[in-house]
Amino acid sequence: MAANKGTKKVDFKIRCQTTWRDMVKYRWLYFLLIPGILFFAIFKYVPMFGLRIAFMDYNQYNPSASQWVGFEQFVKLFSKASFLPVLRNTVVISLLKLIIGFPIPIILALMMNEMRSLKFKKVSQTLLYLPHFISWVILAGIIMTLLDPDNGLITQLIYSLTGERVMVLTSTKWFVPMLIVTDIYKGMGWGTILYFTAISGIDPQLYEAASIDGAGKWKQMLNITLPSIVPTIVVCFIMNCGNILNAGFDQIFMLYTSHVYEVADIIDTYVYRMGLINSDYSFSTAAGMFKSVVAFILIVIVNNVAKKTGNEGLY
Amino acid sequence: MKDAKNHLTKVKRGKGEVVYSVFNYIFFTLLSIVMVYPFWHVIMMSLSSVEATARGGIFLWPQGFNFDTYAQVFKDPSLWTGYLTTVLVTISGTFLGTLFTATTAYPLSKKNLPFGKTMLLLVLFTMLFSGGMIPGYLLIKGLGLIDNRWALVLPGLVSAYNVIIMKSFFMTIPESLEESAKIDGATEVTIFWKIVLPLSKATIATIALFTAVGYWNDYFSSVLYINTKSKWALQAVLRYMLTNTNQAMQAAGVTVASATNVTAATIKSASVVIATVPILCVYPFVQKYFVKGVMIGGVKG
């Protein structure tokens, strides 16, 4: 027993020594790591540590005088009448974006894959990816122009179809559908890329074998292409689930007005207004932290489910 | 008989395929038009007369072509200062960010680096969890960077995602190349600088482009950290113009008396165009690098 313990001790000592030797050997690699370590420590981990003010009553004039208050801010958050609608809006908007928006890139990728003309494919891909690189500020400018209550193209189009002058940007009924449509517009093209990568990795022999067996294009797509991209679909789905409380801050922040707070105010916009406009730092940090923690738990759960069902997970 | 049947089904399938193929081309042509038209619409509106823009409708070409709006918008100094800030921030952020992404990713790509795995996990963790808006703001405040343009550069320098892309690329570089240099007595820093970086030009270009787009499109850092309007980035200036058109028009020197051929709508569209055109010009040439980046990133590290 004692001897066993002794050898373990020696083992540990030897391991420390070899580790130390390796560290000295690779000292220049650690040198290269310095800026990266500093960056992640300061700009990623210090703010995480800064989350502690969610458990305080933060005094912005004299931070060291802040009192610890435990979970009081969280209790306040959930007892506040204004937060529950915000939570509901967040979940509703991002669920709608997920349900309606998620399948579209898959369908587009499958359809594009059938195109024979490479040139046509390239050009349409380039055009479809474009909005991904345009900021929500610019897109919001374009959306405001198209939805202008007087002379916006889409307002006029709706008017000529229904005889109704719809003010989408200030209508509680139309604002959320507008968010979903414009979100799909911005993201659907870029969303196809991962599926293209997966499709290009499929063994062409599978298709040859299938066509010898008499399977048409449609059957090949259903039985070869689609199953081959399932792992990619799962990974994308996991990432999207982790984002369920990210309803799209930039998009909403640029487009919403007090007319539509009722349906469009989400956790992030709420945090911004409570924190930076009202300077209620502790309270808004608690709201933001609630969001980060739920997102983290969600991504861990979905990843485990994916792994249990035999799919490759995210990590 | 059997042959004939086979032949028949083949023809049938062929027909279906042709119909589908035609549908496919029409569908993607229409979709492409839908993708591009909004941009075209705004560009054409910004070049049209007040009467035409007030009437609305489809703008295939400018109606009542004129540059009056641009002449007005360019009088607003905030657009120029916005451009200046954005260019400065994008250049310095892209340079430092790409460099630090590479210096972080290279050591982490070495399998037997002690604590390398732990550090990689710590980097990956930042993809799943973050401090959020308020602690980030308080950090910048604590660093004394409020109202300093470095606050627009520093927080976005390195992203975990880019580190992973770089790392998976570095892992594909054959060890033997580095080993021979090591025998000649070169340190890892020299190897990194003289051998690894030159081999990674394409990946570096990809990371640099992703980083540059991030900086170019960033408006929120200005909103959060910068109080002085003349230090705002272009996108923040544009946001201000879009949400406060009246003030923006005053800033451009548009008064009721002088506004002969300019309205809120044309001002808005012109400022959108001014911020968009640089991207539209560069985008077709660099698009393939973005695609490449995602393809490398898709191979999990």
Interface residues (C-beta under 8 A of the other chain):
Chain A: T19 D22 M23 Y26 W28 L29 Y30 F31 L32 L33 P35 G36 I37 F39 F40 I42 F43 K44 Y45 V46 P47 M48 F49 G50 L51 I53 M111 M112 E114 M115 R116 S117 F120 V123 S124 T126 L127 L128 Y129 L130 P131 F133 I134 S135 V137 I138 A140 G141 I142 M144 T145 L146 D148 D150 N151 G152 L153 T155 Q156 Y185 G189 I193 L194 T197 A198 G216 K217 W218 T232 G242 D250 F253 M254 D268 V271 Y272 G275 L276 Y281 S284 T285 G288 M289 K291 S292 A295 F296 I299 Y315
Chain B: R13 G16 E17 Y20 S21 N24 Y25 F27 F28 T29 L31 S32 V34 M35 V36 P38 F39 H41 V42 M45 T53 A54 R55 G56 G57 I58 L99 F100 T101 T103 T104 Y106 P107 L108 K110 N112 L113 P114 F115 M119 L122 V123 L124 T126 L128 F129 S130 G131 G132 M133 I134 P135 G136 Y137 L138 L139 L154 P155 L157 V158 V163 T187 E188 V189 F192 V213 W216 N217 D218 Y219 F220 L224 Q235 A236 L238 R239 L242 A265 K268 S269 S271 V272 A275 T276 I279 Y283 P284 Q287 F290 V291 V294 M295 G298
